[in-house]
């Protein structure tokens, strides 16, 4: 027994130096695979900063690994100029260094956004964006920081039935919104809609854009009554950048009687999309009048069918469109892409698809009868009517009708076409003759003007069809020999 106490003392000392005596969750790992997880990928501040100067949001950082990790640095991406700061373990500032998170534990980061008085541009919503960066074991992970700086309407998730969006304040979409089946979303004259990256308006019910606006006489492209859709980045750099938000999507079966009038849809991945991969009847139907779709591009867009599609001003999967007095320009892949059948009626439209930001190799107007899903209902029928329109752009071939023998009705009349493939297929049209626009986008960027020049051979070659008494800008059309395209030339 007299040797027992010394042995116990020696054994206790050995335990203090043996590896594994320290709790496993306190042992640091340097494994690059030990990444962090976050409670959200975007910290969103949608408080009205003109009324509240500083707002704090919480971000939880999770270490799912069994061992501890050391975060070498947590910092805002632009600490010298950022409106954001952080508080970690009670210490505030633009960054924090050497922060340990025990295994299977978490860290609370408080993110503060501050906007000083007078920083807001009068009458314009604006976005302040930055990133919060986490450097751990050679990994650089980011969480987006997004703040809006003007009083606005913020819309999320499923909208209330029969909402009306007015021009009283801008409408901001931090994420996608859904118009439920059987409900109507009305967007009144002059409304402005700003969508964050990836956001879409998904319509299972009915969308009515500018349904009651009736201009008295000629209007200007900057008319305040036009409803405008764009991304929420309002810095000058983003003015003409495509793909900043998703677009407007109409779902099959339940979406009916959609109307888009006197609108501008820009800088999205697709402008208008009808999604009906099963070719279910009746198809979603959209009427588009006096609308501009520009700066549209999206690469490999994925939807519920797990198939991927490219962007288009109008991307129609078994939908029905009637388009009158519409302009499509700077669409990086397609102006109109019709898949799996459908109906397309174009009258007095201008497809002027000059793409100075892209090297485009696809035809601006492409239609296909190929089914896009195994459950597509047959038969697939495509009906196309193009009248008094201009189909032109920056590549020699701007038309493609795939599976041509299966088109139930294909009519092109009194139009200007750029095509080698079909140059003898549609008599009575002006083929491969430059319409001579005043200022094409390829030469004049956003200062385009798709009125016909005084020397245009296309002038006076259209014929009245339907009740289209005015052009895109509300100017009266010639009653006997109007101009093709969306614009009636002035001072004829």
Buried (B, 14 or more C-beta within 10 A) or exposed (E): EEEEEEEEEEEEEEEEEEEEEEEEBEBBBEEEEBBBEBBEEBBBBBBBBBEEEEBEBEBEBBBEBEBBBBBBBBBBBEEEEBBBBBBBEEEEEBBBEEBBBBBBBBBEBBBBBBBEEEEBEEEEBBBBBBBBBBBBBEBEBEBBBBBBBBBBBBBBEEBEEBBEBEBEBBBBBBBBBBBBBEBBBBBBBBBBBBBBBEBBBBBBBBBBBBBEBEBEEEBEEEBEBBBBBBBBBBEEEBBBBBBBBBBBBBBBBBBBEBBBBBBBBBBBBBBBBBBBBBBBEEBBBBBBBBBBBBBBBBEEBEBEBEBEBBBBBBBBBBBBBBBBBBBBBBBBBBBBBBBBBBBBBBBBBBBBBBBEBBEBEBBBBBBBBEBBBEEBBEEBBBBBBBBBBBBBBBBEBBBBBBEEEBBEEBEBBBBBBBBEEBBEBBEEBBBEBBBBBBBBBBEBBEEBBBBBBEEBBBBBBBEBBEEBEBBBBBBEBBEEBBBBBBBBBEEE
